[in-house]
Amino acid sequence: MDGRTITIADLEKLTDRLIDVPSVRAGLAPLSAKCEASARQQLLDGRRVQCLMRGLTKPLEPLLADPASGLKRAHLPQLQQAFRQILGDAVWETRCRQAKAVAENCREHGPVNWDVFQKHPEFVLLREAILVSVARRFLDAPFETRKGWFKVVMNHSPTAVSVDPNMFIVRKVERERAPFDDAVFARTMQALFSPVHPSTYNSEDEEAFVARWKATPGKIFGRLFVELRKSKSKQWGHTCRR
């Protein structure tokens, strides 16, 4: 107010004094936490190159949060590898680019709004296309054969994980990871395919689905859910006999 220049040092001293006032500290705490959370989110978004996997695995969150489910976050890189092998490298990379473009359209002042991303029409169709391809691969051969291959992939423990086409990081190997068995397989697949369960399609949605894939949701996804229920029942019967 007296015309003097206020230096950074002056501001730092004033800030230090204000922070020592309990009422000011209490008021700043939530704002500070919000800023830190926003900064962390932007940092994560900058590192996160697999928008597609984030979208595809959203239905798995309840399983990942439940230690009894048998599904661990350490399984997710192998799940990505399974998707890649089913779709083929070229198709997988194309789908990843498409998902990233959708995510860019879902940014709100920096971070991606992942809830909006999940419901974005373009991502919904993208997810459907991928799950149709996966379901058809499981149904165009003996189901048990495909399931056996999938379990082998999921039980593999690589020493490095890809975070970008040309970037890998060394992975910590878990000492005792429970096997990805029939029960975990059934729970994982049922959760992954829950967004496209035949019951989620109304008559208008089903008509559009048939136009895209020349088959009903029941013909593609319904058959898969039947096989998954059988797989779960077999595992339950095996557990009971033991």
C-alpha positions, -999 to 999 in steps of 0.1 A, spaced: 0 0 0 30 24 5 42 19 -30 70 -6 -21 75 -36 -44 63 -69 -29 88 -96 -34 84 -133 -35 102 -135 -2 76 -111 13 48 -134 1 65 -165 14 69 -149 49 32 -138 49 21 -173 38 42 -189 65 26 -167 92 -9 -173 79 -4 -211 78 4 -209 115 -31 -195 122 -53 -226 130 -84 -213 113 -65 -205 81 -48 -239 82 -81 -256 86 -96 -237 56 -66 -243 34 -64 -281 41 -93 -292 18 -82 -269 -9 -46 -282 -7 -59 -318 -8 -80 -310 -38 -51 -294 -56 -28 -324 -48 -55 -348 -60 -59 -329 -93 -21 -328 -98 -18 -366 -92 -47 -373 -116 -31 -352 -143 2 -370 -137 -15 -404 -140 -34 -394 -171 -2 -383 -187 13 -417 -179 -18 -437 -188 -15 -448 -224 -40 -477 -222 -73 -458 -221 -88 -489 -238 -79 -512 -210 -91 -488 -184 -125 -488 -201 -127 -525 -207 -117 -534 -171 -140 -509 -153 -166 -538 -146 -138 -557 -128 -134 -531 -100 -156 -550 -75 -136 -581 -81 -103 -563 -78 -115 -548 -45 -125 -582 -31 -95 -604 -20 -117 -635 -21 -125 -631 -58 -90 -644 -68 -86 -616 -94 -55 -594 -88 -43 -563 -104 -12 -583 -113 -35 -602 -137 -44 -572 -158 -13 -570 -180 -20 -606 -190 -56 -598 -197 -44 -572 -221 -21 -597 -237 -50 -621 -241 -71 -593 -258 -42 -585 -281 -37 -621 -291 -74 -626 -298 -78 -594 -319 -43 -594 -335 -17 -567 -330 -29 -544 -358 -65 -544 -347 -55 -540 -310 -34 -509 -318 -61 -494 -339 -86 -499 -310 -62 -483 -286 -59 -452 -307 -96 -450 -311 -101 -452 -273 -74 -426 -267 -92 -402 -291 -125 -407 -272 -107 -401 -239 -93 -368 -253 -129 -357 -260 -138 -364 -224 -113 -341 -208 -126 -315 -183 -100 -288 -175 -71 -312 -178 -80 -347 -164 -101 -372 -183 -136 -376 -169 -136 -414 -169 -173 -417 -160 -182 -397 -191 -157 -419 -211 -174 -451 -200 -208 -438 -213 -195 -421 -244 -214 -436 -274 -181 -441 -294 -165 -461 -265 -197 -481 -260 -196 -493 -296 -158 -498 -294 -162 -520 -263 -190 -539 -280 -169 -546 -311 -141 -560 -290 -163 -581 -268 -181 -595 -299 -147 -606 -313 -137 -622 -280 -170 -640 -276 -168 -654 -311 -133 -667 -306 -145 -685 -275 -175 -700 -293 -159 -709 -327 -140 -738 -311 -146 -761 -281 -151 -738 -252 -129 -758 -228 -101 -755 -253 -104 -717 -254 -107 -715 -217 -76 -736 -212 -56 -713 -234 -70 -682 -216 -60 -696 -182 -25 -704 -195 -21 -667 -206 -35 -654 -173 -13 -676 -152 19 -665 -170 41 -641 -150 62 -619 -173 93 -602 -159 85 -569 -177 53 -550 -186 47 -529 -216 34 -494 -209 38 -482 -245 47 -499 -278 84 -491 -272 86 -489 -234 88 -516 -208 92 -516 -171 105 -543 -148 77 -560 -129 79 -571 -93 71 -608 -92 45 -617 -65 58 -645 -43 25 -663 -38 -2 -655 -63 -33 -677 -63 -38 -695 -96 -62 -681 -122 -85 -712 -120 -120 -720 -134 -138 -701 -108 -117 -669 -112 -121 -673 -150 -159 -675 -148 -161 -645 -124 -138 -624 -145 -155 -631 -178 -190 -626 -164 -179 -592 -151 -161 -582 -183 -192 -590 -204 -218 -576 -180 -221 -544 -200 -232 -564 -230 -254 -590 -213 -284 -597 -235 -307 -583 -208 -291 -549 -212 -304 -545 -248 -339 -531 -254 -357 -539 -287 -342 -508 -304 -307 -516 -292 -311 -552 -303 -322 -542 -338 -291 -520 -342 -269 -548 -328 -283 -572 -355 -276 -546 -382 -240 -544 -370 -232 -580 -364 -258 -601 -383 -268 -619 -350 -287 -611 -319 -270 -603 -285 -284 -636 -273 -269 -656 -301 -234 -642 -294 -233 -631 -257 -261 -653 -244 -243 -685 -255 -211 -673 -238 -229 -667 -205 -244 -702 -207 -209 -716 -210 -196 -695 -182 -224 -707 -159 -214 -743 -168 -178 -735 -160 -187 -720 -127 -209 -750 -118 -181 -775 -127 -157 -757 -104 -182 -756 -76 -188 -793 -80 -151 -800 -79 -147 -780 -48 -175 -798 -30 -161 -832 -39 -127 -822 -23 
